[in-house]
Each structure stands twice: as C-alpha cells, then as structure tokens.
Amino acid sequence: MKPLSDEEFEWFLKQLNMKLGIDLSGYKPHRVKRRTEILLKKYNCESFTDYIRLLLKDEEKKKEFLDKMTINVTEFFRNPEKWWKLRDKFLPDLLENCNFKAWSAGCSSGEEPYSLAILLEELKAPRGAKVIATDIDLNVLSKAKQGIYEEQNLTNVPPNYLQKYFRKLENGKYQVLDNVKARVQFKYHNMLKDPFDKGYDLILCRNVVIYFDVDAKRQLYRNFANALRKGGMIFVGGTERIFEYKELGLELIEAFFYKKI
C-alpha cells in the first residue's frame, strides 16, 4: 500500500462526518490516522476511499472502527486509592443533596459507572441517587447494559464487594447485580457535539480527554465546569490535569479531584 497523504486523510475525516455522522475533529489527528491506517492494511484497502466504502456497507466494520478510535479499555475502581477517597471523604458530603445527580462521561463498557453505583450502595444512598453513563460507541453501551465482565476487569474489586454486588456465571465471568444496575442509566452522547445537561453533583471523566487535542480539551473542561452545580466535583484520570481550573471556577482539592466554587 502506498503512503497516504495528509490531504487524503482530511478528505476521509470529512466523509466520516458527512456520510456516517462520526465527527473526530477534536481527536488527536496523528493518533486517528495511525489507527485508521492499521485498519486499511487489515482489510487490504488501497486508499481511504476504499475504506469509506467498506464502512458504509458493513455495520460491523463501522463498530470496529469506532472501537479502535475510542479505546474501550477500562476496569472497576481504576486507581483504587482514589475511589476509596471518593467513598470516604467526598461522596458523603455530595449525597447531602437529596437530588444527587452524577455523570460518567465516556463510560465505555460500564466499569466506571458501576463502580460509582457500588459506592452508592455501600453508603446506603437514596434509591433516587442515580448515575447517567454516556458514550459515543453504541456497541460498548450495549455491552455495558448487560453488566457481564471477565475476572481480569475485577482485579481492584475488594472481596466483600465481589460477594455483595456480583454473581459468578457458569462461564467464569461475573455479572453486576440488579440493585447496582438499577442505579445506572446508559445513553448515547457525543461530548464534542451534543449539549451538556446541568446541575451535576459529580462528573467522572477519566482517561478519555487525553485522546483529544488541546482546543477540544479546553472546551470540554469548560463544558464540564458549567455542568456542575456549585460545590459539585469532577473526578479525572490518573494522567489528566485541568491546568486552567481557576479560570473555570474550579478548585483543586486533591489530585484528580476538582470542586466548583
């Protein structure tokens, strides 16, 4: 396959948006191009034109493309010490709001929102305390709703949580129990295009924003800050920082945690 030019790649991005409704303009271009070229080689496509045709006629290939772009790799209680800090130090205060409202943005296959739902169960939060969980990938949202996971995804789950909130299936996998599932509502949402709801007590967006370019990151964090109520918090990933948090009306209260003031 001959080297593909930047002009061809720009054309490809426009076609994705126009014909498939996939807008990757906020993603890091070199990363999108590298991953796309891997898929072109996989299917012996000589050009981006050939690959667009393939995506238009094959829904499974389209799902695969989205999956490769959005990096759906996650686990329960990622960076566990920070989750226990959330449970012991921050969540009790946030739950004083009787209409507690949380959002897991870029939730992937559901480990993150279910982790929060488990903590809500542990703290005996009112049944109305819910988690909205969103992603751009309908395929992983479908998987998330089932709540079935490999044992490797549960490495950070304490043994007593595993016993209380999961059941082991005959195939060796684990399924989240219905009381945990009932706290999570999964929905499609494109963070770069769709409007944000308001009044959140807690927003989790972890290890997602790192894949966006600088301008998209700034806009996302601005939108997240606007979506929080006063006193609400955003919980980010271990490799992420909100450098301009003061300009957004946020306060860094601990590594990974920002509060709206």
Backbone as numpy.savetxt, mean C-alpha at the origin, in Angstrom:
# Nx Ny Nz CAx CAy CAz Cx Cy Cz
16.91 -8.47 -29.17 16.07 -7.28 -29.17 16.94 -6.04 -29.17
16.66 -5.10 -30.06 17.46 -3.88 -30.14 17.17 -2.97 -28.94
18.15 -2.11 -28.57 17.92 -1.17 -27.46 16.72 -0.27 -27.74
15.93 -0.01 -26.73 14.72 0.81 -26.88 15.00 2.24 -26.44
14.57 3.20 -27.25 14.88 4.60 -27.00 13.96 5.21 -25.94
14.38 6.35 -25.40 13.57 7.08 -24.43 12.28 7.58 -25.08
12.35 7.93 -26.37 11.16 8.41 -27.09 10.11 7.30 -27.17
10.56 6.08 -27.46 9.64 4.94 -27.51 9.00 4.70 -26.14
9.79 4.85 -25.11 9.29 4.64 -23.75 8.24 5.70 -23.39
8.49 6.95 -23.76 7.51 8.02 -23.50 6.20 7.71 -24.22
6.30 7.23 -25.45 5.10 6.86 -26.21 4.35 5.74 -25.48
5.10 4.77 -24.97 4.52 3.64 -24.25 3.74 4.11 -23.02
4.32 5.03 -22.26 3.64 5.54 -21.07 2.33 6.24 -21.43
2.33 6.99 -22.52 1.12 7.68 -22.97 0.05 6.68 -23.40
0.46 5.62 -24.08 -0.48 4.59 -24.52 -1.08 3.84 -23.33
-0.25 3.59 -22.32 -0.74 2.94 -21.11 -1.87 3.75 -20.49
-1.67 5.05 -20.44 -2.66 5.94 -19.84 -3.93 6.03 -20.69
-3.74 6.22 -21.99 -4.88 6.42 -22.89 -5.72 5.16 -23.09
-5.05 4.04 -23.30 -5.75 2.81 -23.70 -6.06 1.86 -22.56
-5.25 1.93 -21.49 -5.43 0.98 -20.39 -5.76 1.67 -19.07
-5.72 3.00 -19.05 -6.02 3.73 -17.82 -4.98 3.56 -16.73
-3.75 3.24 -17.13 -2.66 3.06 -16.16 -1.75 4.28 -16.24
-1.75 5.10 -15.21 -0.94 6.32 -15.18 0.27 6.10 -14.28
1.44 5.99 -14.90 2.68 5.77 -14.16 3.58 7.01 -14.18
2.98 8.16 -14.44 3.77 9.39 -14.61 4.50 9.79 -13.34
3.99 9.39 -12.18 4.64 9.76 -10.93 5.69 8.77 -10.46
5.82 7.65 -11.15 6.79 6.62 -10.76 8.17 6.96 -11.31
9.20 6.44 -10.67 10.56 6.68 -11.14 10.73 6.04 -12.52
11.02 6.86 -13.56 11.04 6.36 -14.95 12.02 5.22 -15.18
13.22 5.33 -14.62 14.23 4.29 -14.89 13.77 2.94 -14.35
13.06 2.97 -13.23 12.58 1.73 -12.64 11.47 1.11 -13.48
10.54 1.94 -13.95 9.45 1.45 -14.80 10.01 0.89 -16.10
10.95 1.61 -16.70 11.52 1.17 -17.98 12.27 -0.16 -17.81
13.05 -0.25 -16.76 13.84 -1.48 -16.55 12.92 -2.69 -16.37
11.88 -2.54 -15.58 10.98 -3.67 -15.33 10.15 -4.01 -16.57
9.80 -2.97 -17.34 9.04 -3.22 -18.57 9.90 -3.97 -19.58
11.15 -3.59 -19.71 12.04 -4.26 -20.67 12.25 -5.73 -20.31
12.24 -6.05 -19.00 12.35 -7.45 -18.58 11.14 -8.24 -19.10
9.95 -7.62 -19.03 8.73 -8.27 -19.50 8.72 -8.39 -21.02
9.25 -7.40 -21.70 9.35 -7.47 -23.17 10.19 -8.68 -23.59
11.30 -8.85 -22.91 12.18 -9.99 -23.22 11.48 -11.31 -22.91
10.76 -11.33 -21.81 10.06 -12.55 -21.40 9.10 -13.03 -22.48
8.43 -12.09 -23.16 7.42 -12.44 -24.16 7.90 -12.21 -25.60
9.23 -12.05 -25.75 9.84 -11.90 -27.08 9.21 -10.76 -27.89
8.89 -9.66 -27.19 8.36 -8.47 -27.88 9.54 -7.64 -28.39
9.48 -7.24 -29.65 10.56 -6.46 -30.26 10.46 -4.97 -29.94
9.29 -4.53 -29.48 9.08 -3.10 -29.23 8.01 -2.88 -28.17
7.92 -1.65 -27.72 6.84 -1.30 -26.79 5.48 -1.42 -27.47
5.45 -1.20 -28.76 4.20 -1.36 -29.53 3.68 -2.79 -29.43
4.60 -3.74 -29.61 4.21 -5.16 -29.51 3.67 -5.47 -28.11
4.32 -4.89 -27.11 3.93 -5.20 -25.73 2.57 -4.57 -25.40
2.33 -3.36 -25.88 1.01 -2.72 -25.67 -0.09 -3.59 -26.27
0.13 -4.10 -27.48 -0.86 -4.98 -28.12 -1.14 -6.21 -27.25
-0.08 -6.75 -26.67 -0.21 -7.92 -25.80 -1.05 -7.59 -24.57
-0.79 -6.44 -23.96 -1.53 -6.04 -22.77 -3.00 -5.79 -23.08
-3.27 -5.25 -24.26 -4.66 -4.94 -24.64 -5.51 -6.19 -24.82
-4.89 -7.28 -25.25 -5.67 -8.48 -25.55 -5.59 -9.56 -24.47
-4.71 -9.36 -23.48 -4.51 -10.40 -22.48 -4.60 -9.80 -21.07
-5.72 -10.04 -20.38 -5.95 -9.45 -19.06 -4.94 -9.96 -18.03
-4.51 -11.21 -18.15 -3.53 -11.76 -17.20 -2.18 -11.07 -17.35
-1.81 -10.74 -18.59 -0.55 -10.02 -18.81 -0.63 -8.61 -18.23
-1.80 -8.00 -18.33 -2.01 -6.67 -17.76 -1.86 -6.73 -16.23
-2.45 -7.75 -15.61 -2.33 -7.91 -14.17 -0.88 -8.12 -13.77
-0.16 -8.92 -14.56 1.25 -9.17 -14.28 2.06 -7.88 -14.36
1.76 -7.06 -15.38 2.46 -5.79 -15.55 2.26 -4.89 -14.32
1.01 -4.76 -13.90 0.72 -3.93 -12.73 1.42 -4.46 -11.49
1.43 -5.77 -11.35 2.07 -6.39 -10.20 3.56 -6.06 -10.17
4.22 -6.11 -11.33 5.65 -5.82 -11.40 5.94 -4.35 -11.12
5.02 -3.47 -11.50 5.25 -2.05 -11.29 5.06 -1.64 -9.83
4.14 -2.31 -9.14 3.77 -1.85 -7.80 4.45 -2.61 -6.66
5.26 -3.61 -6.99 6.06 -4.32 -5.98 5.23 -4.78 -4.79
4.44 -5.81 -4.99 3.56 -6.30 -3.94 4.27 -7.31 -3.02
5.23 -6.79 -2.27 5.97 -7.62 -1.32 5.75 -7.02 0.06
5.16 -7.78 0.96 4.89 -7.25 2.29 4.77 -8.39 3.28
4.57 -8.04 4.55 4.45 -9.04 5.60 3.70 -8.42 6.77
3.21 -9.25 7.67 2.54 -8.74 8.85 3.55 -8.08 9.79
3.16 -6.96 10.38 3.95 -6.26 11.39 5.40 -6.02 10.93
5.53 -5.49 9.73 6.87 -5.16 9.23 7.49 -4.08 10.11
8.75 -4.24 10.50 9.39 -3.43 11.54 8.57 -3.56 12.83
8.52 -4.75 13.41 7.60 -5.03 14.52 7.72 -4.08 15.71
8.94 -3.65 16.03 9.08 -2.77 17.20 8.29 -1.47 17.02
8.13 -1.03 15.76 7.35 0.19 15.51 5.86 -0.08 15.65
5.43 -1.27 15.28 4.02 -1.64 15.46 3.67 -1.73 16.94
4.59 -2.24 17.76 4.30 -2.33 19.20 4.28 -0.93 19.80
5.09 -0.03 19.26 5.04 1.37 19.70 3.70 1.99 19.34
3.22 1.69 18.14 1.89 2.17 17.73 0.83 1.63 18.69
0.90 0.35 18.99 -0.10 -0.30 19.86 -0.07 0.28 21.29
1.13 0.44 21.84 1.24 0.77 23.25 1.22 2.28 23.53
1.73 3.07 22.59 1.91 4.50 22.86 0.92 5.40 22.13
0.62 5.09 20.87 -0.14 6.03 20.05 -1.60 5.65 19.84
-1.87 4.37 19.57 -3.24 3.97 19.26 -4.24 4.24 20.40
-3.88 4.00 21.65 -4.86 4.27 22.72 -5.37 5.70 22.70
-4.46 6.67 22.47 -4.88 8.06 22.40 -5.73 8.33 21.17
-5.35 7.76 20.03 -6.10 7.97 18.80 -7.51 7.39 18.92
-7.64 6.31 19.67 -8.94 5.65 19.81 -9.89 6.39 20.75
-9.39 7.44 21.37 -10.28 8.27 22.17 -11.32 8.98 21.31
-11.00 9.10 20.01 -11.99 9.61 19.06 -12.99 8.48 18.79
-14.24 8.67 19.19 -15.22 7.59 19.08 -15.53 7.22 17.63
-15.15 8.08 16.70 -15.35 7.79 15.27 -14.02 7.50 14.59
-13.17 6.74 15.26 -11.83 6.44 14.74 -11.87 5.96 13.30
-10.97 6.53 12.51 -10.96 6.25 11.07 -9.51 6.12 10.62
-9.15 4.99 10.02 -7.78 4.74 9.58 -7.75 4.37 8.10
-6.60 4.62 7.48 -6.42 4.33 6.05 -5.07 3.66 5.84
-5.08 2.51 5.21 -3.86 1.84 4.76 -3.75 2.09 3.27
-2.88 3.01 2.88 -2.75 3.44 1.49 -1.66 2.63 0.79
-2.00 1.99 -0.33 -1.07 1.09 -0.99 -0.95 -0.18 -0.18
-2.10 -0.78 0.12 -2.17 -1.89 1.09 -1.66 -3.21 0.55
-1.44 -3.31 -0.77 -0.98 -4.54 -1.39 -1.92 -5.70 -1.03
-1.38 -6.83 -0.60 -2.19 -8.03 -0.38 -2.81 -8.12 1.01
-2.77 -7.02 1.77 -3.57 -6.94 2.98 -2.87 -7.12 4.31
-1.59 -7.47 4.31 -0.92 -7.72 5.58 -0.92 -6.48 6.48
-0.72 -5.31 5.88 -0.66 -4.08 6.68 -1.99 -3.73 7.35
-3.10 -3.62 6.59 -4.36 -3.28 7.25 -4.83 -4.35 8.24
-4.56 -5.63 7.94 -4.93 -6.67 8.90 -4.08 -6.59 10.17
-2.82 -6.17 10.03 -1.98 -5.96 11.23 -2.61 -4.90 12.12
-3.06 -3.81 11.51 -3.71 -2.76 12.29 -5.02 -3.26 12.90
-5.78 -4.02 12.13 -7.05 -4.56 12.63 -6.83 -5.47 13.84
-5.74 -6.23 13.82 -5.41 -7.10 14.97 -5.13 -6.25 16.20
-4.42 -5.14 16.02 -4.15 -4.27 17.16 -5.43 -3.64 17.69
-6.35 -3.31 16.78 -7.65 -2.78 17.22 -8.40 -3.82 18.05
-8.31 -5.08 17.65 -8.92 -6.15 18.43 -8.26 -6.28 19.80
-6.93 -6.21 19.81 -6.19 -6.32 21.06 -6.58 -5.23 22.05
-6.81 -4.03 21.53 -7.13 -2.88 22.37 -8.63 -2.77 22.63
-9.37 -3.78 22.15 -10.83 -3.80 22.34 -11.49 -2.51 21.85
-11.04 -2.08 20.67 -11.60 -0.87 20.06 -13.08 -1.10 19.72
-13.89 -0.05 19.72 -15.29 -0.19 19.32 -15.41 -0.85 17.95
-16.50 -1.58 17.70 -16.64 -2.29 16.43 -16.67 -1.32 15.25
-17.01 -0.06 15.53 -17.04 0.93 14.46 -15.67 1.42 14.03
-14.62 1.05 14.78 -13.26 1.44 14.41 -12.80 0.57 13.24
-12.71 1.20 12.07 -12.45 0.46 10.84 -11.17 0.94 10.15
-10.71 0.14 9.20 -9.55 0.48 8.38 -9.97 0.44 6.91
-9.82 1.57 6.22 -9.99 1.59 4.77 -8.65 1.19 4.17
-8.64 0.19 3.32 -7.40 -0.31 2.72 -7.51 -0.19 1.20
-6.57 0.52 0.59 -6.67 0.80 -0.84 -5.40 0.42 -1.59
-5.60 0.11 -2.87 -4.47 -0.18 -3.75 -4.92 0.05 -5.19
-3.94 0.17 -6.08 -4.22 0.37 -7.50 -4.37 -0.96 -8.23
-3.94 -2.05 -7.59 -3.90 -3.36 -8.22 -5.11 -4.19 -7.79
-6.06 -4.38 -8.69 -7.27 -5.14 -8.36 -6.96 -6.60 -8.04
-5.91 -7.12 -8.62 -5.53 -8.51 -8.39 -5.13 -8.74 -6.93
-4.29 -7.84 -6.39 -3.88 -8.03 -4.99 -5.02 -7.70 -4.03
-5.90 -6.79 -4.41 -7.06 -6.50 -3.57 -7.95 -7.73 -3.43
-8.11 -8.46 -4.53 -8.90 -9.68 -4.49 -8.26 -10.71 -3.55
-6.94 -10.81 -3.62 -6.22 -11.72 -2.73 -6.36 -11.27 -1.27
-6.27 -9.96 -1.06 -6.34 -9.43 0.30 -7.68 -9.75 0.95
-8.75 -9.66 0.19 -10.09 -9.93 0.74 -10.22 -11.37 1.24
-9.47 -12.29 0.62 -9.50 -13.69 1.07 -8.79 -13.86 2.42
-7.74 -13.06 2.62 -7.02 -13.10 3.89 -6.27 -14.39 4.13
-5.74 -15.01 3.09 -4.99 -16.28 3.21 -3.52 -16.03 2.91
-2.63 -16.51 3.79 -1.21 -16.16 3.68 -0.30 -17.36 3.94
0.86 -17.29 3.31 1.90 -18.29 3.56 2.50 -18.05 4.95
3.06 -19.09 5.51 3.66 -18.99 6.84 4.78 -17.95 6.87
5.51 -17.80 5.76 6.63 -16.85 5.70 6.18 -15.40 5.88
4.92 -15.11 5.55 4.41 -13.75 5.72 4.09 -13.43 7.18
4.12 -14.46 8.03 3.70 -14.32 9.43 4.86 -14.35 10.41
6.07 -14.18 9.90 7.27 -14.30 10.74 7.22 -13.40 11.97
6.69 -12.18 11.80 6.69 -11.22 12.91 5.43 -11.29 13.79
4.54 -12.21 13.49 3.31 -12.32 14.28 3.61 -13.06 15.59
3.37 -12.44 16.74 3.61 -13.14 18.01 2.76 -14.41 18.10
3.26 -15.45 18.75 2.54 -16.73 18.84 1.11 -16.59 19.37
0.91 -15.71 20.36 -0.44 -15.58 20.92 -1.39 -14.91 19.92
-0.85 -14.00 19.06 -1.66 -13.38 18.01 -2.02 -14.41 16.95
-1.05 -15.26 16.63 -1.28 -16.29 15.62 -2.41 -17.22 16.07
-2.41 -17.54 17.34 -3.43 -18.44 17.89 -4.81 -17.76 17.95
-4.83 -16.47 18.27 -6.09 -15.75 18.49 -6.74 -15.25 17.20
-5.93 -14.93 16.19 -6.47 -14.19 15.04 -6.33 -14.89 13.69
-5.80 -16.13 13.69 -5.63 -16.89 12.45 -6.09 -18.33 12.66
-6.45 -18.97 11.59 -6.67 -20.41 11.63 -5.79 -21.05 10.57
-5.21 -22.17 10.92 -4.33 -22.88 9.99 -5.17 -23.75 9.08
-4.91 -23.64 7.77 -5.65 -24.42 6.79 -4.94 -25.74 6.51
-5.63 -26.65 5.85 -5.07 -27.98 5.59 -3.83 -27.93 4.71
-3.73 -26.89 3.87 -2.58 -26.77 2.97 -1.38 -26.09 3.63
-1.49 -25.82 4.94 -0.38 -25.21 5.67 -0.40 -23.70 5.70
-1.30 -23.10 4.94 -1.43 -21.64 4.94 -2.30 -21.21 6.12
-2.34 -19.91 6.35 -3.11 -19.36 7.45 -4.14 -18.36 6.93
-5.32 -18.35 7.54 -6.36 -17.41 7.16 -6.73 -16.52 8.33
-6.85 -15.22 8.04 -7.28 -14.25 9.05 -8.72 -14.55 9.46
-9.00 -14.46 10.76 -10.34 -14.75 11.25 -11.32 -13.63 10.89
-12.60 -13.98 10.91 -13.64 -13.07 10.42 -13.74 -11.79 11.24
-13.48 -11.85 12.55 -13.58 -10.63 13.35 -12.52 -9.60 12.96
-11.36 -10.08 12.50 -10.32 -9.18 12.00 -10.71 -8.66 10.61
-11.16 -9.56 9.77 -11.59 -9.17 8.42 -12.67 -8.10 8.45
-13.58 -8.21 9.42 -14.72 -7.31 9.48 -14.31 -5.86 9.73
-13.10 -5.66 10.22 -12.63 -4.30 10.49 -12.02 -3.62 9.26
-11.83 -4.35 8.18 -11.11 -3.82 7.01 -12.02 -3.77 5.79
-12.02 -2.64 5.13 -12.76 -2.49 3.87 -11.77 -2.20 2.75
-11.70 -3.08 1.77 -10.76 -2.94 0.67 -11.41 -2.21 -0.51
-10.67 -1.25 -1.08 -11.19 -0.45 -2.18 -10.08 -0.12 -3.17
-10.46 0.05 -4.42 -9.50 0.54 -5.43 -9.28 2.03 -5.22
-8.02 2.46 -5.31 -7.70 3.89 -5.25 -6.33 4.12 -5.87
-6.25 5.12 -6.75 -4.98 5.52 -7.36 -4.52 6.78 -6.65
-3.49 6.67 -5.85 -3.01 7.80 -5.05 -2.57 8.99 -5.88
-2.14 8.72 -7.11 -1.63 9.81 -7.95 -2.72 10.53 -8.73
-3.94 9.96 -8.75 -5.00 10.56 -9.56 -6.29 10.83 -8.79
-6.65 9.95 -7.89 -7.96 10.02 -7.24 -7.95 10.95 -6.03
-9.10 11.57 -5.71 -9.17 12.45 -4.53 -9.01 11.67 -3.24
-8.57 12.38 -2.19 -8.37 11.78 -0.87 -9.54 12.15 0.02
-10.00 11.20 0.81 -11.00 11.47 1.83 -10.33 12.28 2.96
-11.13 12.79 3.88 -10.61 13.65 4.95 -10.94 13.05 6.32
-10.33 13.64 7.34 -10.69 13.33 8.71 -10.11 12.04 9.27
-8.98 11.59 8.73 -8.39 10.33 9.24 -7.65 10.57 10.56
-7.78 9.61 11.46 -7.01 9.61 12.70 -5.62 9.02 12.47
-5.54 8.07 11.55 -4.27 7.38 11.29 -4.19 7.00 9.82
-3.06 7.33 9.20 -2.78 6.89 7.83 -1.50 6.06 7.85
-1.57 4.86 7.29 -0.39 4.04 7.09 -0.06 4.03 5.61
1.13 4.49 5.29 1.62 4.39 3.91 3.10 4.05 4.01
3.39 2.76 3.93 4.71 2.26 4.26 5.35 1.53 3.08
6.55 1.98 2.70 7.31 1.34 1.63 6.55 1.37 0.30
5.86 2.46 0.06 5.15 2.69 -1.20 5.70 3.92 -1.90
5.81 5.01 -1.14 6.21 6.30 -1.71 7.64 6.27 -2.26
8.46 5.35 -1.78 9.85 5.25 -2.27 9.92 4.97 -3.76
8.84 4.46 -4.36 8.86 4.14 -5.78 8.43 5.32 -6.66
8.06 6.46 -6.02 7.61 7.62 -6.78 8.74 8.64 -6.93
8.60 9.50 -7.95 9.61 10.54 -8.13 9.40 11.65 -7.10
10.34 12.61 -7.06 10.36 13.63 -6.01 9.08 14.46 -6.00
8.63 14.91 -7.16 7.43 15.75 -7.22 6.20 14.99 -6.74
6.08 13.73 -7.15 4.94 12.92 -6.73 4.96 12.69 -5.22
6.15 12.47 -4.66 6.27 12.29 -3.21 5.77 13.52 -2.46
6.23 14.69 -2.90 5.82 15.94 -2.23 4.31 16.11 -2.26
3.72 15.85 -3.43 2.28 16.01 -3.56 1.54 14.99 -2.69
2.03 13.78 -2.67 1.39 12.74 -1.86 1.41 13.09 -0.37
2.57 13.51 0.13 2.65 13.85 1.53 1.79 15.06 1.86
1.68 16.00 0.93 0.79 17.14 1.13 -0.66 16.67 1.22
-1.02 15.76 0.32 -2.39 15.22 0.33 -2.68 14.41 1.59
-1.69 13.64 2.03 -1.87 12.87 3.27 -2.06 13.81 4.47
-1.24 14.85 4.54 -1.36 15.80 5.65 -2.74 16.45 5.66
-3.23 16.81 4.49 -4.57 17.41 4.39 -5.67 16.42 4.75
-5.40 15.13 4.58 -6.41 14.11 4.85 -6.51 13.77 6.34
-5.52 14.18 7.13 -5.53 13.91 8.56 -6.35 14.95 9.31
-7.01 14.52 10.37 -7.61 15.49 11.30 -6.50 16.04 12.18
-6.75 17.15 12.86 -5.77 17.68 13.80 -5.53 16.66 14.90
-4.27 16.35 15.13 -3.92 15.32 16.11 -3.77 13.94 15.50
-4.16 13.80 14.22 -4.01 12.52 13.54 -2.56 12.26 13.18
-2.27 11.00 12.84 -0.89 10.61 12.59 -0.72 9.87 11.27
0.49 9.98 10.72 0.88 9.17 9.56 2.07 8.31 9.96
2.01 7.05 9.58 3.02 6.04 9.92 3.67 5.61 8.60
4.97 5.94 8.41 5.65 5.66 7.15 6.62 4.49 7.31
7.21 4.07 6.18 8.09 2.92 6.16 9.49 3.20 6.69
10.23 2.12 6.91 11.55 2.22 7.52 12.58 2.94 6.68
12.38 3.07 5.37 13.34 3.76 4.51 12.80 5.11 4.05
11.70 5.56 4.65 11.04 6.78 4.19 11.10 7.89 5.23
11.22 9.12 4.75 11.22 10.30 5.61 10.41 11.40 4.94
9.70 12.18 5.74 9.01 13.36 5.20 9.88 14.55 5.58
10.72 14.98 4.65 11.72 16.01 4.97 11.08 17.38 5.20
10.00 17.67 4.52 9.37 18.99 4.64 8.15 18.94 5.55
8.21 18.14 6.59 7.03 17.90 7.43 6.53 19.18 8.11
7.43 20.09 8.49 7.00 21.32 9.17 6.13 22.17 8.26
6.51 22.22 6.97 5.73 23.00 6.01 4.33 22.42 5.81
4.17 21.14 6.11 2.88 20.47 5.93 2.03 20.49 7.20
2.55 21.15 8.23 1.80 21.20 9.48 1.92 19.93 10.29
3.03 19.21 10.10 3.26 17.96 10.81 4.39 18.11 11.82
4.38 17.24 12.80 5.43 17.19 13.81 6.00 15.78 13.84
7.32 15.66 13.82 7.97 14.35 13.95 7.98 13.99 15.42
7.19 12.97 15.79 7.11 12.61 17.21 7.98 11.41 17.55
8.34 10.67 16.53 9.26 9.54 16.68 9.56 9.05 15.26
10.72 8.38 15.10 11.06 7.88 13.77 9.89 7.07 13.18
9.49 7.43 11.98 8.40 6.82 11.20 7.02 7.39 11.54
6.91 8.21 12.61 5.60 8.70 13.02 5.55 10.23 12.97
4.53 10.75 12.26 4.33 12.20 12.16 2.91 12.53 12.61
2.79 13.65 13.36 1.49 14.05 13.90 1.08 15.40 13.34
-0.19 15.54 13.01 -0.70 16.83 12.50 -0.98 17.75 13.68
-0.41 18.96 13.61 -0.53 19.90 14.72 -1.43 21.07 14.36
